[in-house]
C-alpha cells in the first residue's frame, strides 16, 4: 500500500479481543467486525465509515473493496496478505512494531 495518501498513512488494525477492525485508506475511517475461521479464512463486515471527500480516493476505495471481497489471509513474517480464493492478493500490509 502507499506510504502516505492525503498526508495520512493508510492502515489496518485488527483487534482480536472484540473481533473489530479499523482502517483508513488515507481519508476516511473505516471499521466493522471480522471473523477468523479455520484454514486461514477471514470475513470482514463493513460497519461505520466517515464520509469526507478527499483528492486521492483510489487507495481508499480499493481498500474498502478488498476488505469486503477477502475470504482468506496469509502471513509471511511481518507481512499480511488479504486474498480472495487463490487469486493474487487483494491487499498487503506490513506490521508496525
N, C-alpha and C positions, 0 to 999 in steps of 0.2 A: 504494500500500500504506500501511498505517497507520504513523504516526510511531514509536510505541512500544507494544509488547504485553508485558504482564507485566514491565515495566521494561526490556525489551530492544528494540533496534532490529532489525526484520526486514531481511534482506539476501540477496543472491545474488552469489556470487563465481565468475566463470568463469576458470579457469586454462588459458590456451591451450597452454602448454608441454607439459602432460601430459594435456590434454583432460579435466580433472576439474573438478567444481563443488562448492561447499559453500554451504549456505543455512540460514536459520533463519526461522521464522515467529513468533519471539518466545518459544519454549520450547525445543524440541529442535534439535539439529544434524542436518542432512540432507546427504548427499553421494552422489556417484556419478560417472559418466562422461557426457560429452556428445559428440556428433558433429556437426560442421558440414558441410553438403553444398552443392551448387550452388543458386543461386537463392534464397538466404536460408533454406534448410531447416536444421532443427536437431532432434536427437533426444536426449532425456535418458534415461538408465537409472538406476534407483534403486539405490543401494548401501547404505551404512550410515545408521543413524539412531539417535539416543539415544531412550530410551523414557520420559522423565519425563511425568508428568501435570501440567498447568497449568490455571489457571482459564479462560483465554480461548484455546481451541484452534481457533476458526473460521478465523482467518487462516492458521494453520499447516496445517490440513487442506486449505484451499483452495490454498495454495502447492504442497503435495505433489501434489495432483491436477492443477494447472496445468502443473507441470513434466513429468509423465508424458504428459499429453494434448497438449502443444505439439508442433507439427510444422514451424513456421516462426517467424521473428522479423523484426522491423523496427527500425531505429534512426533516430531523428529528433533530431538534436542530441545532448543528453545523456540522452535517454530511450530505453530498450529496452522493446519490447513483445514478449511471447511470445504466439503466436497458434495457433489450430487452423483449418486451411483458410482460408476468407475470412470467418470469423465475427468478432465483436468480440473484442478482445484478452482473453486469459485472465488476464494479469498485466502490470503495468507497473513499471519500475524506473527510478530516476534515478541517473546516475553521480555518485559522490562523488569529488571531486578534492582 
